Amino acid sequence: MPLYKEQGIVLGAVKLAEADKIVTILTQGEGKVRAVAKGIRRTTSRFGARLEPFTHVNLMLYRGRSLDTVTQAEILSPFRPIRDDFGLFSAGETMLESVDKVAEEHERNVRLFLLLLQGLRALETRPADPAAVAEAFLVRVLGLSGFAPAFSACAVCGDTSVGRFSASQGGAVCDGCRDRDARRANPAALTWLNGLVGGDLAAAGQGPIVPEVRGEARALLFGFSEYHLDRRIRSLPLLARSARPAPAPS
């Protein structure tokens, strides 16, 4: 049917003509949808702020040949705290952009949708380390996309004696399996990254860590992510700048 209902999370928008926007939305049942919101840039628009990035919405859409059209939008959760804090906003932008990179148009991915909803709800609680929450989210997006990085054992042979890291080989590697591009990695950085794999997103990054180790871990994760997603993630430098200094061990 041309008309269909969905719930989704707004990933972003670009201007179209004088008063419209093309809005990108990750929906629960239809995957990523690109739809025109007509007249949204007018002050009299019926959409108002309902289609701003981060917003969780109920939608009525009209299915088109290339782009759908939003006909109704109702806010389920605005996630307003994320927009009002630089650290939360930077973490949220990383979540939205990484999801936009991996989601396919009109290809259902309920697990990805629920992960994004979980991630935004974690940020809304104002966690102690929003950057770590975003990094834990990124690790899980990679896992859902089939690129789960190895941190605690060699990605090639499974040996737990790892001291190097190679994006092309799948993460941590031992000396016997390392390729030419494998770089030395601090075991503490790998341990910290491994701690991001499971558990509550809002609690990610809690606990003392040497700032230099945290910086190395971030560099390993960012490099791995861009290698396997095969594109630059523009929000990562902003996320790195927003990161709060890690408390050193006492």
N, C-alpha and C positions, 0 to 999 in steps of 0.2 A: 504494500500500500504506500502511496506517496507520503502520507502523514504518519509519523511515528513518535512515540514517547521514549525518553531516555533520561537517566541521571548521569551527570558527568562533572568533571573538574576542568576548569578553564586553564589551559596551558599558556596561551598567549593570543595576541591579536595584531593585525596590521591594517592600516588604513586602506580604504577602497573608495574611489570617487570622492565626492564632496562630503558625504555624511555617513557613509557606511563603513563597516569593518568586516574583515574575514577573521573569524574567531576559530582557534584550534582548541578542541575539547577532547579529553580522554573520557569516553563513556564506558559504562559497565558492560553493555551488551553489544555495542557496535564498534568497539575499539576507538581508534583516533578518528575524529570527524572534523572536517574543515567546512564551516558554514558561514553564510553571509548574515550579518545582523544589520538589517536595513534601518537607516536613520538613527543609529545608535549615538552618533556624534552630535546630534542636535540636542539642545537643552530640553526640548519637549519630548525626547525619546521615551517610549514606554519601557525600555529596557533599563534605563538609568545606569546604576553601577552593578547590575546583576551579572554582567558578563566580564568582570575584571579578572585578571589572573589570580589564581588560588581559590576562586569561589566554587563551592560545591553547589550544583544547581539541578533542579528538575526542568526538563526541556520538552518542548513540542517542536519538531522539525519537519520540514518538507523536503523529501528526497529529490535532488536534482541530478542532472547528467554528470556534471563535474563537481559542483559545490552544492551542498544542502543549504537550506534557509531556516534560520531560527524564527519561529512564529510566536513562541511564548517562552518565558524563563522565570523561574521562581527560586529564590535563594533557599538552600537547605542549611548552609553554613558559610559565612563570609570569610572566616579565618582572618579577621581584622588584625589581631595582635601581630601577625607575621608581617604585615605592611608597615607597622609602626616602630619596628626595631631593626636596625641595620644588620645585626648578627642573624636574627631570625629570617629577615628578607633574603640575605645572601644564601643561607642554607636552603630556603624555599626555592629560590631561583635555580639552584643546582638540581633539586628534585624535579622541578618542572622541565628543565632542559634535558636532563638525562632520559626522562620518560618520553619526551618528544622525539628524541633520537632513536629510541628502540621500538616505539609503538608503530604498528602498521595501520594504514587507513582502512576502516571498515573490516578490521580483523579482530574479533573478540579476544580479549585478554583480561579475564576477570581478576586473575592473581595480580597483574600489574596495577589494575585500577585499585584494588583493595590495599596494595602496598603503598600507593601514593596517598590514599586517604589516611592510612595509618601514619605515614610520615608527617603529613600536615597536622594531624591531631597531636602528634608528639611535639611538634614545634609550638603549637598553640599553648602547651603547658609551660612554656618558657623554660626549657631545660638548661642545665648549667653550662653545657657545651653544645650549642647549636651546630657548629661546624662538624663535630664528631657525629652528631645525629645524621647530618647530610652524608658524611663519608660512610657510615654504616648503611644508610639507604642505598648509596651507590654500589656498595659491595653486593647487596641483595638484588639490585637491578641487573648487575652483571650475571649473577647466578640464574635469575629467571631467563636471561637471554642466552644461556648455555656457555657462559664464559667465566664460571666461578673460579676465582684465583685461588691457588694453593698457597697457604702461609705456614702450615705446621709440618708439612712433609713434602718431599720432592715431587713435583708435578709429573716427572717422567717415570721414576722407579718406586716412589713411595717411601724412600729412606727418610728418617726423621732428622738426620744430621745435615741440616741445610744452612748455608751461609751466603748464598747468592740468590739473585732475583732476576728473572728474565720474562718480560712480557710475552715474547714470541713463543716461549716454552710453557707458558701457563702459570707462572708465578715463581714460588721458591723452588730452587734446585740445589742438588748436592754437587760437590766438586767433580764427581765422576760423570755426571750427566750434563754439566753446564755447557752451553754453547758460547760462541764468541761474544755475543751481546750481553751475557749474564754479568751483572755488576755485583760487587760485594754488598751485603745487606746486614745491618746490625740485627742480631737475633732478637733484641728487645723491640725493634721496630716491627719485625715479623710477628712477634707475640702480641703486640698491641693491635695490629691489623687483624689477627686471628680472633681477638676479642670482639671485633665488630660483626662477626659472622652471625651470631645468634643473640638471643635475649631481647629485652625491651628496647626499642629504638630510643625512647626518651632518656634512658639511662646510659646511652653510649658515651664512651670516653671518660667516665667517672673513674677516679683514682689517680694517684700521682704518676707523672712521667716526665723525664728530662726533656726540655723543650727541643733540643737538637734531635732527639730520637723521634719526637712527634713530627718534626719537620721532615725527617727522612721518610717516615711512614707515609706521610701525605704525598710526597714526591713519587714514591713507588706506586701508590694507588692511582694517582692522577695519570701517570704515564701508562699504566696498565689499561686504564679505562679508555683513554683516547686511542690506544693501539687497537683494542678489540672492538670498539665502536666505530673505528675507522673514520673518525672525524674529530675536529677540535670542539671541546666543550668550553664555550666562552665564559661561563659563570665560574669556572674553577679558580682563576686568579682572584676574583672578587671574594670567593669563599676563603681562600688562603689569607687575604688581607683582613678579613673580618674575624678570623680565629682568635679567641682569647688566649693569652699566655697560659701554657700548661703549668700547673703547680709541680714543682720539683719534689722528688722524694725527700722526706725529712730525715 
